[in-house]
């Protein structure tokens, strides 16, 4: 495959439009990007070819396909497993791939203590298991989250999702006794303060809630995204998490790290909590763990294990093909030293985006942790009024120029390339982004 942008026609092309029309007729309304309707046929690394033969750069799917499209080692492992067996009721019967994977996850997740692992198929299922473990093991009901967090769309996880009103609109969550309080968003501080002079007040305020309306002795857990994803790729100061960990220890409250979007190397660490010096009690994992195969996991202290058989289970957790995919992903991250690469490429991205910020006043903030990258657009840097229309037009124009990106937050783009992206590919994408910004400005 050509590793450069090749646009043979206006996007989307004729063949792609046919697929789009079929989907729009029958598919349920969800999060489909109808304004940037890429219809891929094949991919390699950060590149993909659509049905009409256009070659484009993909800065979106690295959120899940962290090794890039068609990684040879990953493909080989999947083919080998397909030729043996795909499914054999893993929740009920042991198998070597499952055993190997859970041992790896116990080693990789933060915390030097005995652990257990529940395997599932998605992030929301991993979060549901975490909430169940926390409430059953502690005998407490209250769970606290943060405004801007996204934890999933099933009943329990949705109760703690607080990134966009549309995610809850018209649907009453069944999990009660949940609270969401302001997160450490230094660019848009809820309290009108400035870091570091604020002393990470947003963590300290938690105890004010305990003194007024949330009895701490009834709190089972606090759940957090180390870096908020849907909320706008918000990277909090390390001090915020240090204070949070102290408070939870003081009140004997469990910490659940939702590492679904931030885990498996994207931060430059196996888990982003490590970047902040955090040791959560429970870790939820999905997305990048299988490099595209459906896989989720909940890792928690062995002492919190379900007291009886049958209290929790599923059908496809530990499915053999997904286990093989996850093990191949772990192997590639280790052998190709992709954690160090994520840090290096993240710094290159940051420097190039900061250079763009100097040229374009509409870029209000650039933030990243490794390859977790957010660029927020504003109408005015002083007022920080979100420039949602500009952001949306920019995404569309980037697509038309051969670069695929997606939104998050109110007026932010998220850049989530694979860990394998090269420096020259970053430069190519930044050039497209700059041209698209000029188009939108014009």
C-alpha positions in Angstrom: 0.0 0.0 0.0 1.2 3.5 -0.8 2.1 5.3 2.4 1.1 8.8 1.2 -2.2 10.5 0.7 -3.7 9.7 -2.8 -7.1 11.3 -3.5 -8.5 10.0 -6.8 -11.9 11.7 -6.4 -14.0 14.0 -4.2 -14.7 12.3 -0.9 -16.7 10.2 -0.4 -16.5 8.4 -3.8 -19.2 6.6 -5.7 -18.7 3.1 -4.1 -18.4 4.6 -0.7 -21.6 6.5 -1.1 -23.5 3.3 -1.9 -22.4 1.8 1.4 -23.3 5.0 3.2 -26.8 5.0 1.8 -27.3 1.4 2.8 -26.2 2.1 6.4 -28.2 5.3 6.8 -31.3 3.4 5.7 -31.0 0.6 8.3 -28.5 1.3 11.0 -29.7 2.7 14.4 -28.7 6.2 15.3 -25.5 6.1 17.2 -22.1 7.9 16.8 -21.6 7.4 13.1 -19.5 10.1 11.5 -21.8 11.0 8.6 -19.8 14.3 7.9 -16.6 12.3 7.5 -17.9 9.0 6.2 -14.7 7.0 5.6 -15.4 3.6 4.1 -12.2 1.6 4.4 -11.3 -1.5 2.4 -7.9 -2.3 3.7 -5.2 -0.7 6.0 -1.6 -0.8 6.9 -0.1 1.0 9.9 -1.5 4.5 10.0 -2.8 4.3 6.4 -6.0 3.0 4.9 -7.5 2.7 1.4 -11.2 3.3 0.9 -13.5 1.5 -1.5 -12.8 4.1 -4.2 -9.1 3.6 -4.1 -8.3 6.8 -2.1 -5.4 6.4 0.3 -5.7 8.4 3.6 -4.1 8.8 7.0 -5.9 7.5 10.0 -5.5 9.4 13.3 -8.5 7.8 15.0 -8.3 4.0 15.2 -5.1 4.0 17.1 -7.4 4.3 20.2 -8.1 0.6 19.6 -5.8 -0.7 16.9 -2.8 0.4 18.8 -0.3 -1.6 16.7 -1.8 0.0 13.5 -3.7 -1.7 10.8 -2.6 -5.2 9.7 0.3 -5.6 12.1 2.1 -8.8 10.8 2.8 -10.4 14.2 -0.8 -9.8 15.3 -2.2 -11.3 12.1 0.0 -14.3 12.4 -1.1 -15.0 16.0 -4.8 -14.7 14.9 -4.4 -17.0 12.0 -2.7 -19.7 14.1 -5.5 -19.5 16.6 -8.2 -19.6 13.9 -6.7 -22.8 12.6 -7.0 -24.4 16.1 -10.2 -23.3 17.8 -12.1 -20.0 18.2 -14.6 -20.6 21.0 -14.9 -23.1 23.8 -17.1 -21.6 26.5 -14.2 -19.9 28.3 -16.2 -18.6 31.3 -17.0 -22.3 32.2 -13.9 -24.2 31.1 -10.1 -23.5 31.4 -7.9 -22.9 28.4 -4.1 -22.1 28.1 -4.5 -18.8 26.2 -6.8 -17.5 28.9 -4.5 -18.6 31.7 -1.5 -16.9 30.0 -3.4 -13.7 29.4 -4.7 -13.2 33.0 -1.2 -13.9 34.4 0.1 -11.2 32.1 -2.6 -8.7 33.2 -1.9 -9.4 36.9 1.8 -8.5 36.3 1.2 -5.5 34.1 -1.4 -3.6 36.1 -0.3 -1.3 38.9 0.0 -2.7 42.5 2.0 -5.4 44.0 -0.7 -7.5 45.6 -2.6 -10.8 44.8 -5.1 -10.1 42.0 -8.0 -11.7 40.2 -9.2 -11.0 36.6 -12.6 -11.0 35.0 -12.5 -11.1 31.2 -15.3 -9.6 29.1 -15.8 -8.1 25.6 -16.0 -4.3 26.0 -15.2 -1.3 28.2 -18.6 -0.8 29.6 -18.8 -4.5 30.6 -15.4 -4.1 32.3 -16.7 -1.1 34.2 -20.0 -2.9 35.2 -17.9 -5.7 36.7 -15.7 -3.2 38.6 -18.8 -1.5 40.1 -20.2 -4.9 41.1 -16.9 -6.0 42.7 -16.7 -2.7 44.7 -20.3 -2.7 46.0 -20.4 -6.4 46.8 -17.0 -6.6 48.5 -17.5 -3.4 50.6 -21.2 -3.8 51.3 -21.5 0.0 50.4 -23.6 1.6 47.7 -22.3 5.0 46.8 -19.9 5.5 43.9 -18.4 8.8 43.0 -17.2 9.9 39.5 -16.1 13.1 37.8 -17.9 15.5 35.5 -16.4 15.0 32.0 -15.8 11.3 32.5 -17.1 8.6 30.1 -17.4 5.1 31.4 -19.9 3.4 29.0 -23.5 3.3 28.0 -25.0 0.4 29.9 -27.0 1.1 33.0 -24.3 1.0 35.7 -21.6 2.7 33.7 -24.0 5.2 32.2 -24.9 6.4 35.7 -21.3 7.6 36.2 -20.8 8.9 32.6 -20.9 12.7 32.7 -19.4 13.9 29.4 -22.4 14.7 27.2 -26.1 15.1 28.0 -27.1 13.2 24.8 -25.6 10.0 26.4 -28.3 10.0 29.1 -31.1 11.8 27.3 -34.5 10.1 27.6 -33.1 7.2 29.6 -33.2 6.8 33.4 -30.2 4.9 34.8 -31.0 2.1 37.1 -27.8 2.3 39.2 -28.6 4.8 42.0 -26.4 6.3 44.7 -24.0 7.8 42.2 -22.5 11.4 42.2 -20.4 13.3 39.7 -18.2 16.2 40.9 -16.0 18.7 38.9 -12.8 17.2 37.5 -9.3 18.8 37.4 -9.7 20.7 34.2 -7.1 23.4 34.6 -7.9 25.1 31.3 -11.6 25.5 32.3 -11.4 25.4 36.1 -14.9 25.0 37.7 -13.8 27.1 40.6 -12.1 29.9 38.7 -8.7 29.1 40.1 -5.3 28.8 38.5 -2.9 25.9 39.0 -0.5 25.6 40.9 -1.6 28.4 43.2 -5.0 26.6 43.7 -3.2 23.7 45.4 -5.4 21.2 43.5 -8.5 22.4 45.3 -10.7 20.2 43.1 -9.4 17.2 45.0 -9.7 18.8 48.4 -13.3 19.8 47.7 -14.2 16.1 47.9 -14.1 16.3 51.7 -16.5 19.2 51.6 -19.0 16.9 49.9 -18.4 14.4 52.7 -19.2 17.0 55.3 -22.5 18.1 53.6 -24.3 15.4 51.6 -22.2 12.3 50.9 -21.5 10.1 53.9 -18.0 8.8 53.3 -18.6 5.6 55.3 -21.2 4.7 52.6 -18.9 5.3 49.7 -17.8 2.0 48.0 -15.5 3.5 45.4 -14.4 6.5 43.4 -14.0 5.9 39.6 -11.8 8.0 37.4 -10.3 8.2 33.9 -6.6 9.1 34.3 -6.9 11.3 31.2 -10.5 12.2 30.3 -11.4 10.9 26.8 -14.8 11.9 25.6 -14.6 14.9 28.0 -11.9 16.5 25.9 -8.6 14.7 26.5 -8.1 16.5 29.8 -4.7 15.8 31.5 -4.9 16.8 35.2 -1.9 17.8 37.3 -0.2 15.0 39.2 -0.9 16.8 42.5 -4.7 16.2 41.9 -4.3 12.5 41.9 -1.8 12.4 44.8 -4.4 14.2 47.0 -7.2 12.0 45.8 -5.3 8.9 46.7 -4.6 10.2 50.2 -8.3 11.0 50.7 -9.5 7.6 49.6 -7.0 5.9 51.9 -8.1 8.1 54.8 -11.8 7.1 54.3 -11.0 3.5 53.2 -12.7 4.0 49.7 -11.7 1.9 46.7 -10.2 3.6 43.7 -11.3 2.3 40.2 -9.1 3.4 37.3 -11.0 3.3 34.0 -8.1 2.6 31.7 -10.3 1.6 28.8 -9.1 4.4 26.6 -5.9 5.3 28.4 -4.4 1.8 28.9 -2.0 -0.4 27.0 0.7 2.0 26.2 -1.1 5.0 24.8 0.2 7.3 27.6 3.8 6.0 27.3 3.1 3.7 30.3 1.2 0.4 30.3 -1.4 2.3 32.3 -1.8 6.0 32.5 -2.3 5.9 36.3 1.4 5.1 36.5 2.2 8.5 35.0 0.6 10.1 38.0 2.0 7.8 40.6 -1.4 6.2 41.2 -2.0 2.6 42.5 -5.7 2.0 42.0 -7.5 -0.9 43.6 -9.4 -1.9 40.5 -8.4 -1.4 36.8 -10.8 -1.7 33.9 -9.3 -2.4 30.4 -10.6 -2.7 26.9 -10.1 -1.0 23.5 -6.3 -1.4 22.8 -6.0 -4.6 24.8 -6.9 -6.7 21.7 -5.7 -4.3 19.0 -9.2 -4.5 17.4 -10.4 -7.8 18.7 -13.4 -7.4 21.2 -11.8 -7.8 24.7 -12.3 -6.3 28.1 -10.8 -7.0 31.5 -11.4 -6.0 35.1 -8.4 -6.6 37.4 -8.9 -6.3 41.2 -7.5 -7.4 44.5 -8.0 -11.2 45.1 -9.5 -10.4 48.6 -12.4 -8.6 46.8 -13.3 -11.7 44.7 -17.0 -12.6 44.4 -17.8 -14.8 47.4 -19.9 -17.3 45.5 -20.0 -18.9 42.0 -22.5 -17.5 39.6 -22.7 -14.0 41.1 -21.1 -12.7 37.9 -20.2 -14.2 34.5 -20.8 -13.8 30.7 -20.7 -15.7 27.4 -17.7 -14.4 25.5 -15.2 -13.4 28.2 -11.9 -15.0 27.5 -12.9 -16.0 24.0 -9.8 -17.7 22.5 -9.3 -15.6 19.5 -9.5 -12.4 21.6 -7.0 -13.9 24.1 -4.6 -14.7 21.2 -5.0 -11.1 20.0 -4.3 -9.6 23.4 -1.2 -11.7 23.9 0.1 -10.8 20.5 -0.5 -7.1 21.3 1.4 -7.4 24.6 4.2 -9.2 22.8 4.5 -6.5 20.2 4.5 -3.7 22.7 7.4 -5.4 24.6 9.5 -6.4 21.6 9.1 -3.2 19.6 9.6 -1.0 22.7 6.4 0.9 22.0 6.0 2.5 25.4 9.2 4.5 24.9 8.1 5.2 21.3 4.7 6.6 22.5 6.5 9.0 24.8 8.9 10.1 22.0 6.2 10.5 19.3 3.9 12.2 21.8 6.6 14.9 22.4 7.1 15.3 18.7 3.4 15.8 18.3 3.2 18.3 21.1 6.0 20.4 19.7 4.5 20.5 16.3 1.0 21.3 17.6 2.4 24.1 19.8 4.1 25.6 16.7 0.6 25.5 15.1 -0.9 27.2 18.1 1.5 30.1 17.6 0.2 30.5 14.0 -3.5 30.1 14.8 -5.3 32.0 17.6 -8.2 29.6 17.4 -6.1 26.9 19.1 -6.8 27.6 22.7 -5.0 24.6 24.3 -2.8 21.7 23.4 -2.5 18.8 25.9 -1.1 15.4 25.8 0.2 12.4 27.8 2.2 10.3 25.3 -0.1 9.7 22.3 -3.3 10.7 24.2 -3.6 14.1 22.4 -6.2 16.8 22.5 -6.4 20.2 20.7 -9.1 22.6 21.9 -10.4 25.3 19.7 -11.8 28.6 20.9 -13.4 31.7 19.4 -11.2 33.9 21.6 -8.3 32.9 23.8 -9.3 35.4 26.6 -12.9 34.4 26.9 -12.2 30.7 25.9 -15.6 30.5 24.3 -15.7 27.0 22.6 -15.4 27.1 18.8 -17.5 24.0 18.1 -18.5 25.0 14.5 -14.9 25.7 13.6 -13.8 22.4 15.1 -16.5 20.5 13.2 -15.6 22.2 9.9 -11.9 21.5 10.5 -12.6 17.8 11.0 -14.6 17.7 7.7 -11.9 19.6 5.8 -9.1 17.4 7.1 -11.0 14.4 5.8 -11.4 16.0 2.4 -7.7 16.5 2.4 -7.0 12.9 3.4 -6.6 12.9 7.2 -9.1 11.3 9.5 -9.7 12.8 13.0 -12.6 12.7 15.4 -14.0 15.1 18.0 -14.2 15.0 21.8 -15.4 17.5 24.4 -17.2 20.6 23.3 -14.7 21.9 20.8 -11.7 19.6 20.9 -10.2 17.2 18.4 -8.6 14.0 19.7 -5.6 12.6 17.9 -5.2 8.9 18.6 -2.7 7.3 16.2 -1.2 3.8 16.6 1.9 3.4 18.8 3.8 2.5 15.6 3.4 5.9 13.9 6.6 7.4 12.4 7.9 10.9 12.7 7.6 11.6 9.0 3.9 10.5 9.2 3.4 13.0 12.0 4.8 15.7 9.9 2.6 14.7 6.9 -0.5 14.8 9.1 0.4 18.2 10.7 0.9 19.7 7.2 -2.7 18.5 6.3 -4.0 19.9 9.6 -2.4 23.3 9.0 -3.8 23.5 5.4 -7.2 22.5 6.7 -7.0 25.3 9.4 -6.2 27.8 6.6 -9.2 26.5 4.6 -11.5 27.0 7.6 -10.1 30.4 8.4 -10.6 31.5 4.8 
